[in-house]
Amino acid sequence: MQRTHLSLLLVIALLWAICFQPKKTLNMLADPNQRPVKTPFGNKWTKKQISGLELRARAVGLKVRPDLIFDIGFNSGTDSFNYAASGFSVVSVEANTVLWQNGISTIEEKQYPITLLNFCVSTAAQLNSTLTFWVNEQNNQFSSVDKSRGCRDGTPCHPIQIPTTTCKNVLEAHGAPIYMKIDIDGYHWTCLQELCKVDPCSRPLYLSVEMMSHFPRLQALGYTHFKWVWGRRLDKEEAQYDTSGDWGESLVNHLTNSMRWEPAARFVELWDGPAGKQGRQVWGDWGDVHAKRTTKCSLSKPDAKLPKCM
C-alpha cells in the first residue's frame, strides 16, 4: 500500500511540474545530454538522445545534422575519436601532414566514421593556394600558420606548404553540424569570419573556440548563451582522457561550476568578476568559450553594439 501511495505521489508531482513549469520539466525529461561524458571512446549516444539534439536545433530553426560534429584542428585525433565512438559522424581538418597520415591510419584501423581533410583553414581570399604551416617539433599543439606561435619560445620547427580551404567550404561540402570545435592555433578568426558568410540557419547549434578574445565574434554570429572552460583545469581534472572535454548541455561551466548556460551580459559579468579573476590567477587565460544559439535564426539581426559579422 505504501509503495502504491508513493507512486501516486510521484505521478502527481510530475503532472504538477509539467502543468506549472512545462518548459523546464520537458527539457529535463527530453534532454539527451544531461550527463557528463567521463569515459571517451565509451558512452555511446542512443538514437533517441541524438533525436533530442535535433529537437533542440529545430526549436531555433536550425537546419543541421544532429549526428554530425566538426573538429577543426584534429591534432592527435583524440577529440574526433571520442566523438566517433560516442555515435557521431565527424568531419575533421588537420594541416600537419604527419598527424593527418597518422589519423588516417587509425581511422581505417578502427573503422571510425571520420572524414579527415588535410588543409590549412583560411579565408576565401586565400583559397586555391597554399599557406606556410609551421610544424613545432616538440609540441604538436604549438604548430601554426603564425610562425611566432609555431616556433614559440625558441623551440625547433620547420615549414611545410599546405593547400587551403575555408570553414564555409567544409560546411557546404559536408553539411551543417550540430557542434563545431575550432582549435587552430592563431587562426581561429578565419573560421569565424567565414561562418559569417553561411546562412544563419545553417550554423551549428553549439560552437567552441579558444580564448575569450573571440567572444564578440560569437555574439555577432548569433550565439546568445555561453560557458567557459579553463584548459589547465581541464588537463588536471581529466588528464587521463586527453581530450578537450565535454560539450553542449552537460559541459560544466568553470565560472559557475554548473551546467547552466549564461546569457552574454551575465557571462561577461562573471568573467570580469571574482569568479573570473580568481580563476585566471590559478589557471591563466587559456581556455575555451562554448556558445549556444537560443533565438530563432530567421530573426537574427545585426546588433549595432557588436562587431559586424563579416
C-alpha positions in Angstrom: 0.0 0.0 0.0 2.8 2.4 0.9 4.5 1.7 -2.5 1.2 2.5 -4.3 0.9 5.8 -2.4 4.5 6.7 -3.2 4.0 6.0 -6.9 0.8 8.1 -6.9 2.6 11.0 -5.2 5.4 10.8 -7.8 2.9 10.9 -10.7 1.1 13.9 -9.1 4.4 15.7 -8.6 5.3 15.1 -12.2 1.9 16.3 -13.5 2.2 19.4 -11.4 5.7 20.2 -12.8 4.5 19.7 -16.4 1.5 22.0 -15.8 3.2 24.8 -13.9 6.8 24.6 -15.2 6.3 22.8 -18.6 9.3 24.2 -20.4 11.8 23.4 -17.6 10.3 20.0 -16.9 10.1 18.8 -20.5 13.6 20.0 -21.2 14.8 17.8 -18.3 12.8 14.8 -19.5 13.8 15.1 -23.1 17.4 16.4 -22.6 19.7 13.9 -24.4 22.8 15.4 -22.9 22.2 15.7 -19.2 25.1 13.5 -18.1 28.8 14.2 -18.0 30.8 12.1 -20.5 33.6 10.8 -18.4 34.9 8.0 -20.5 36.0 8.9 -24.0 35.7 6.1 -26.5 32.9 4.7 -24.3 29.5 6.3 -23.6 27.6 5.8 -26.9 24.7 8.1 -27.6 21.4 6.4 -28.4 19.3 7.4 -31.5 16.8 8.8 -29.1 19.4 11.1 -27.5 20.6 12.3 -30.9 17.0 12.9 -31.9 16.7 15.1 -28.8 19.5 17.3 -30.3 17.5 17.6 -33.5 14.5 18.9 -31.5 16.7 21.5 -29.8 18.1 22.6 -33.2 14.6 22.8 -34.8 13.3 24.8 -31.9 15.5 27.7 -33.1 15.0 27.0 -36.8 18.4 25.4 -37.5 19.0 23.1 -40.5 21.7 21.0 -39.1 22.6 17.3 -38.9 22.1 16.2 -35.2 24.6 13.3 -35.7 27.4 15.4 -37.2 30.3 17.1 -35.5 33.1 19.2 -37.0 36.6 19.1 -35.4 38.5 22.0 -36.9 42.0 21.2 -35.6 42.3 17.4 -35.4 45.8 17.3 -33.9 46.4 13.8 -32.4 42.7 13.0 -33.0 41.5 12.2 -29.5 38.6 14.5 -29.7 37.5 13.2 -33.1 37.9 9.6 -32.0 35.8 10.4 -28.9 33.0 11.9 -30.9 33.0 9.0 -33.4 33.0 6.3 -30.6 30.1 8.2 -29.0 27.9 7.7 -32.0 28.6 10.7 -34.2 29.9 11.2 -37.7 32.8 13.5 -37.7 34.5 15.8 -40.3 38.0 16.9 -39.2 40.6 19.2 -40.6 44.3 18.9 -39.9 47.2 20.9 -41.6 50.1 18.8 -40.2 50.6 16.1 -42.8 52.2 13.7 -40.3 49.3 14.0 -37.9 46.9 13.7 -40.9 48.6 10.4 -42.1 48.6 9.0 -38.5 45.0 9.9 -38.2 44.0 8.2 -41.5 45.7 5.0 -40.3 43.8 5.0 -37.0 40.5 5.8 -38.7 41.0 2.9 -41.2 42.1 0.5 -38.5 39.2 1.4 -36.1 36.7 2.0 -38.9 35.6 5.3 -37.3 33.0 7.4 -39.3 35.5 10.2 -39.6 36.3 12.2 -42.8 39.8 13.7 -42.2 40.9 16.5 -44.5 44.4 17.8 -45.0 44.1 21.5 -45.3 45.0 24.8 -43.8 41.9 26.7 -42.7 42.0 30.1 -44.2 39.8 33.0 -45.6 38.2 33.0 -49.0 40.9 35.4 -50.2 43.5 32.7 -49.7 41.6 29.9 -51.4 43.1 28.0 -54.4 46.6 28.5 -53.0 48.9 27.1 -50.3 49.9 28.5 -46.9 53.1 28.0 -45.0 52.4 26.0 -41.9 55.0 25.9 -39.1 55.3 22.5 -37.5 56.6 22.6 -34.0 58.9 19.6 -33.5 58.5 19.4 -29.7 54.8 20.1 -29.2 52.2 19.5 -32.0 49.8 21.8 -30.3 52.1 24.7 -30.9 52.1 24.3 -34.7 50.5 27.2 -36.5 50.3 29.3 -39.7 51.7 32.0 -37.5 55.5 31.5 -37.2 55.7 33.3 -33.9 53.3 30.8 -32.4 54.5 27.7 -34.3 58.1 28.3 -33.2 57.4 29.9 -29.8 60.0 30.0 -27.0 62.8 29.2 -29.4 61.5 25.6 -29.9 62.6 23.8 -33.1 60.2 24.0 -36.0 60.0 23.7 -39.8 57.7 25.0 -42.5 55.5 22.9 -44.9 53.2 24.1 -47.7 49.6 23.1 -47.3 46.6 23.7 -49.6 43.8 25.9 -48.2 40.1 25.6 -47.5 37.6 27.6 -45.5 35.1 26.6 -42.8 32.3 27.7 -45.2 33.5 25.4 -47.9 33.8 22.4 -45.5 30.3 23.1 -44.2 28.8 23.4 -47.7 30.5 20.2 -48.8 29.7 18.0 -45.8 26.5 19.5 -44.2 25.9 21.7 -41.2 27.0 20.1 -37.9 25.2 20.2 -34.5 28.5 21.1 -32.9 31.8 22.6 -34.2 35.0 22.7 -32.2 37.6 25.2 -33.5 41.1 24.8 -32.3 43.6 26.1 -34.9 46.3 28.0 -33.0 46.4 31.6 -34.0 44.0 31.2 -36.9 40.6 30.7 -35.2 39.4 34.1 -36.5 39.5 32.8 -40.1 36.9 30.1 -39.4 34.6 32.5 -37.5 34.9 35.1 -40.3 33.9 32.6 -42.9 31.0 31.3 -40.8 29.6 34.9 -41.2 29.0 34.1 -44.9 27.0 31.0 -44.0 23.2 31.1 -43.8 22.4 31.8 -40.1 20.1 28.8 -40.1 23.0 26.5 -41.2 25.4 27.5 -38.4 26.0 24.9 -35.6 23.7 24.9 -32.5 26.8 24.6 -30.4 30.3 26.0 -31.1 33.5 26.3 -29.1 36.7 28.3 -29.8 39.9 29.0 -27.9 40.3 32.3 -26.0 37.9 34.9 -24.6 39.1 37.4 -27.3 36.7 35.7 -29.8 33.6 36.3 -27.6 32.4 39.3 -29.6 32.6 37.4 -32.9 30.4 34.6 -31.4 27.8 37.2 -30.5 28.0 38.6 -34.0 27.3 35.1 -35.3 24.1 34.9 -33.3 25.2 33.0 -30.3 23.4 34.1 -27.1 24.4 31.8 -24.2 27.9 30.8 -23.1 30.1 28.7 -20.9 33.8 28.9 -20.1 36.3 26.0 -19.7 39.9 26.6 -18.4 42.3 24.4 -20.3 44.7 23.8 -17.5 42.0 23.0 -15.0 40.5 20.5 -17.6 44.0 19.0 -18.1 44.3 18.5 -14.3 40.8 17.1 -13.7 40.6 14.8 -16.7 44.2 14.2 -17.7 43.7 10.5 -18.3 41.3 11.3 -21.1 43.5 13.6 -23.2 40.5 15.3 -24.9 39.0 18.8 -25.0 36.3 17.6 -22.6 32.6 17.6 -22.9 30.4 19.9 -24.9 26.7 21.0 -25.1 24.3 20.8 -22.2 26.4 18.5 -19.9 29.5 20.7 -20.1 30.4 22.2 -16.8 30.9 26.0 -16.9 34.1 26.7 -14.9 32.8 30.2 -14.0 29.9 28.8 -12.0 30.8 25.1 -11.6 27.4 24.2 -13.0 26.0 23.1 -16.4 23.9 26.2 -16.7 24.3 28.4 -19.8 24.8 32.1 -19.1 23.4 34.9 -21.2 26.0 37.2 -22.7 25.7 40.0 -20.1 25.9 37.7 -17.2 28.7 35.7 -18.8 30.8 38.9 -19.1 29.9 39.9 -15.5 31.2 36.5 -14.3 34.4 36.8 -16.4 35.1 40.3 -15.1 34.1 39.5 -11.5 35.6 37.4 -8.7 35.0 34.1 -10.3 36.9 35.1 -13.5 39.7 36.9 -11.7 40.3 34.1 -9.2 40.2 31.5 -12.0 42.7 33.4 -14.1 45.1 33.7 -11.1 45.0 29.9 -10.7 44.6 28.7 -14.3 45.7 31.6 -16.5 43.9 33.0 -19.6 44.0 29.9 -21.8 40.6 28.1 -22.3 37.6 27.7 -24.5 34.4 29.7 -24.9 31.4 27.4 -25.6 28.5 29.0 -27.3 24.9 28.1 -27.9 22.1 29.6 -30.0 18.7 30.1 -28.2 16.9 32.5 -30.6 15.3 31.8 -33.9 17.9 32.0 -36.6 15.5 33.6 -39.0 15.1 36.5 -36.6 18.8 37.1 -36.3 19.5 40.9 -36.7 22.8 42.7 -36.6 23.4 44.5 -33.2 25.0 47.9 -33.7 26.9 47.4 -30.5 28.6 44.3 -31.7 31.3 43.8 -34.4 29.9 43.2 -37.8 29.7 39.6 -38.9 31.9 39.8 -42.0 
